[in-house]
Amino acid sequence: MKKTTKFTLTSLAAGVAFAALTSTAQAQEQWTMTTTWPDNIDLIKIDQYWADLVNKLAGDELQINFRAGGTLMPGTEVFDATETGSIEAAGDWPGYWAGLNPAFSPLATTTSLFNGVDYLNWIQQWGGRELYEEIYGQYDMMYLPYGITNNESGFMGRTPIESLADLEGKRLRLSGRDQGRVLEQLGGSQVTLAGGEVYQAIERGVIDAGEFSTPGVDYKVGFAEVADYWATPGWHQSASVFGVMINKDAWDALSEETQEKLRIAAEATMAWSLSWSERESTDATQKFIDAGVTINQFSEEDLDRIQEITNEVIVRGACEHADHAKVYHSMITYLQEYAVWRDVSAPYNMSRTLDNLPSLEEIEACL
């Protein structure tokens, strides 16, 4: 009798253990994730960092099979693929979708407005995160911003640009609708090219100069081989944000605990990306100097003029689309509110210090 009981209890324990294992296996979600970036563009490291961290934090509940950009589909198709559920997730730069909704533009970058810390503050504490979720939510997606890079390089090419006067008549590769509008008022012409085409466009003289990303990214795609001159700072993208689009049904299928782990991974990746990018930019700047690239910096007067035009362009865009106005209204409200502490704590403060902000009242009138 005792032997029979012992055998029965042992069998019961084994059955419970097997059921638990089966339940865990069934509960684990398998996601396919890609990105807009191919392997040879360093920005893919931000996407990989998040995916790897999720697999560590939520490995029992979710495993992400990450594929480099271009291996499943062209980078331009990842938005539709995620929206429709062909894939569960895709890393992106929101500005690529500004043709669908101009609000994607400031969610990606600003012309002469936010720096990297401003984006971090705004996303985490001033309502930015909710706006990403709202705008992407219109397309049946959840969005987790998880990458920030600070000021981009600027214009690189074989033609020297030393001041705003030198932009007159120049053909420049430039990304972004608002950026192009500012450049147009400065006398230049915007040329739209994929990031992977900028190197050859500079080399062949198709453009006078071009921009792509931070110095770290630009050096690794070979700009030092084709550019003799570098005009800085990169006023056109004073900082940039990257993140992951997640199909809404795939997101909703996760438990709240797993969703929270994905959010935690996004916040950790965001902090890592900013410091990683700044280190890469520092090292790459020295490499550009060592390669003989001449660096020219725009004067304070030139930057003031850019700010004036930028403010006009922001208000103009706000009155063209309510979502665009809503995002910029939130950003400028943050800058006004943060100035109370920012200015008191100078010179140890963070954030851009601006005396000439776009008019909040004019933007409110557009809402």
N, C-alpha and C positions, 0 to 999 in steps of 0.2 A: 504493500500500500504506500509506504513511504517512497519507494523508488518510483512508483507511478506518479505520485504527487510531484516529486522533484522533476520528473521528465515533463509533466504538464506545465509546471511553472517556467521551466527553462524554455519550452516551446513558445509559451505565451510571451516571455521577454524577447525572444528572437523575433516573434511576429510583430511586436510593438516597434522594435528597432528597425525592422524592414519597412514597416509602414511609415515611420518617420523619415527614413532615407528616401522612400518613394515620394513622400509629400514634398520634401526639400527639392528633389530633382524636378518635380512637376512645377514647383513654385519659381524656379530659376528662369528668368526671362533671358532670351538671347536676342541681342540687338545688332543690327548692321549699321555702322556709322562711317561716313566719309567726310570730306571737307572740300573747300574750294582750292586748297593748296596742294600742289604736287610735292613730291619728295625733295626736290631741289630748292624749294623756297622755305627758309627757316621758320616762317610763321607756323608751319605745320607742327612744330614742337609744342606750341600752346595746346593744340587739339589733342596731341598724343599724351601730354602730361595729364590732362583732365580724364581722358579715357582710361589711362593706366591707373589713376588714383581711384576712379569709380570701381574698377575691377578689384582693387585691393579692399576698399571699404565695403562694397556691396557684392562681393564675389559669390556669396551663397544665394543671393536673390537675383543678381543681374550680371551678365557677362556681355561686354561690348567687343564686337569684332570690328576693329578699326581698319579702314582701308584708305590709302593715300588718294588725294584728289586726282581725278582722271582715270583711275583704275576701274571704276564702276560706270562712270558717266562723265561728260564734260562738267566742269565746275559751275557753269551757268545753269545747269539743270538740277542742282541739288535742292534748291528751294521747292520746286514743284514735286520732286521725288519725296521729300519729307512731308510736304502738305498732304499728298495723296496716300502716304503710308507705304510707298514702294520700298523705302528704307525708314528706319525708326528715328535716325538722328543725323545731323550734318553740322560740322563746324563752318562758321561763316564770318564775313565782315558785313554788317548790315547795309552799308552804303551801296552794295551791289544791287539792292532791290528798290532803290529810290524811284525807279520808273513805275513801280507799283504803288508806292506811297512815299511822298517826299519826306515824311517823318523819319524814314529809315536813315536819311542823310545825317542829321545830328545825333542819332543813336549810334552812328559809326564813328563820326569825327566832327570837329568844328573848325571853321576857318577863324583863326585868330581869336579864340574864346577860351575853351577849357584846356588845362594841361592834364597830365595823367592823374595827379592827386585830386583835381577837381572832379574828374569822372568817378574816381573811387569814392569820394565823399558823397557825391550826388547819387550814385547808384545805391550805396549802402544806407544812407541816412536821410536823403532829401527827396525820396519818391521816384528816383530813376528806375529802379528795378521794376516797379509796378507799371511804368510806361512801356518798358520792353515787353512785358507780358501782355499788356493791352494791345499794342500794335501788332505783335506777332500772333496774338490770339484771334485777330480778325481773319487769319489764314489757317485756323485750326492747328496752331502750334503753340507749344510752351517754349519759352526762351530763357536760357540761363547765361547772362554775360559772365565770361570767365577769363578774359584777357584784356590787359591794358598795356599799350605802349605809349611812351611820351612823344614829344615833338619829333616829326619825321625829318629826314635829311634836308630836303630842299631840292633845288634844281641842279642836276648834273649834266654836263655836256661838253662840247668842244668849242662853244662860243662863250666868252666871258660875260657874266651878268653881275655888275657891280652895284647897280642902283635900279630904282623903278623905271628910270628913263630907258634903261637897256632892255626892258620888256617890250617896248614898242615894236610891233611887227614880228615878234618872235613866235614861232610855232612850238608849243610846249605840251608834252604829255602831262595831263593833269586829270585826276580822278575826282568826281563829285560835281553835282549841279551847282551848288552855291559857290564852290571854288572856281568853276568856269565863269560864272557871272562876275566875280571879283576880277579875275584875270582879264576879262573882256574890257572892263572899265579902266584897266591899267594899260590897255593897248595891245595885249597879247592875244593869241588864238589858242583855244583849247583843242588838243588832239587826243582822242580817246583810243587807247591801246590796252590790250591785256598786259598784265605784269611781265609775262614771259617774252613779250615782244619789244620791251623798252631797250634792252641791250642792243639789239640789231638796228633799231630805229636811230639810236645815237651813233652807232658805228657807221651807218650808211648815210647819215646826214638827213634822214627823213624828218627829224625834229631838231630844233636848235638845242634843246635841253629837255630833260624829263625827270620825273620823280616816281618813286615807287613806295618805299617804306623807310624804316629806320636805317641808320648807317650800318648796323650789324647785318641786316638783311640785304641791303644794297651792295655791300662789299662781297658777300658770298655769292651773289648772282653775277659778279664780274664787272661792276660799273667802273672800278679803278682801271680796268683794261681799256676802256673806250672814252672815259671822261677826263678832260684836262682841267675843267673848272667846276667849282661847287658853290652855288649861291645859297646862303643860309641866313636866318633860320627858316625852317619850313612852315611859314605862316599859313599855308594852305591846309595843313593838317596839324594843328597844335597838339593833338593827342588822338589816339584811335582805340576803339573797343572791338573785341572779338567775342564770340560766344557760340553756343550750340543751339540749333533749332531741333525741337523734339516733337514728333507727331503727337497730337493731343490724345488720340486713343492709346498710343503706347505709354504715354505719361500716366494717363488715368488708370492703366492696368497695374501700375506699381502701387505697393503699399505706401502709406504716409511715411513710414520709417525709411523706406528705400528712397523715396522722393527727397527726404531730408538729407540723406547721405549724398545724393547728387548735388544738392545745394551747397553742402559743406565742401565737397570737392571743388565746386565752382569758385567759392570764396578763397579757398587755399590756392587754387591755380591763378586767380587774379593777383594775389599778393606776390606769388612767385614770378609771374610774367613781367610785372613792372620792374622788379629788380634785375631779373635775367636780361631783359631788353636793354636796360641802362648799362649793364656791364658789357654786353655785346656791342653797344653803340660806342662806348668808351674805347674799347680795344680796336674797333673798326676805324674810328676816326684817326687814330694814330697810324693805322695801316694806309689809309688814304693819303695822309701827309707824307709817309715814307715812300709812297708810290709817285710822289711829285704832283699830286692834285692841288691846285691853287684854290684856297677857300676865301670867298668874299662874303662879307656880312652886310646885310641891309642896315642903313642908318636908322637912328631913332625917328627921324623925320619921315623916312620912308614907311616905317612900321606904323606910325601914327596915321599916315594917309591910308594904309591898308585897313586899319581899324575903322576909320570913318566909312570907307566903302563897304566893309563887311557889315557894319551896323545897318546900312541902308538895304543891303541884300537880304539880311535876316528878316527885317520888317516886311520887305516886298514878298518874300516867300511865305511868311506867316499869313499874309492876307490872301494868298492863293489857295491855302489848304488848312483846314482847322486842326488836323493832327500835327502838322508842321508847327503851327502856332502854339499848340499845347505843350509840345516838347520844349521849344525855346522859352516859353513863358516859365516853365519849371526851372530850366537851367539859369535864367537870368535872376529869378527869384532867389535861387540858391546863392549866386554870387553876391547879391545885395545883402542877404542875411548873414552870410559867412564873413563879409567884410567887417562886421562889428568886432569879431574876435581876431580875424586875420590882421587887421591894421593895428590893433592894440599890441599884438605879439611881435610885430616887426622889430628887428630883422630876422627873427627866428620863425617866421610864419611860413605857411605853405599856401598853395593856390596862386593863380595869376592875380596880380594887383592891377585893376583897371579903373581909371578915372572916367573913361568914355565907354559906357555900356550901351548896347542897343536899347531903345526906348521900350520899357515895360508897358507904358500906357498905350503906345501905338500898337503893340502886339495884343494887348487886352482888347483893343477895339476890333481886332480881327477875329476874335474868338466868337 
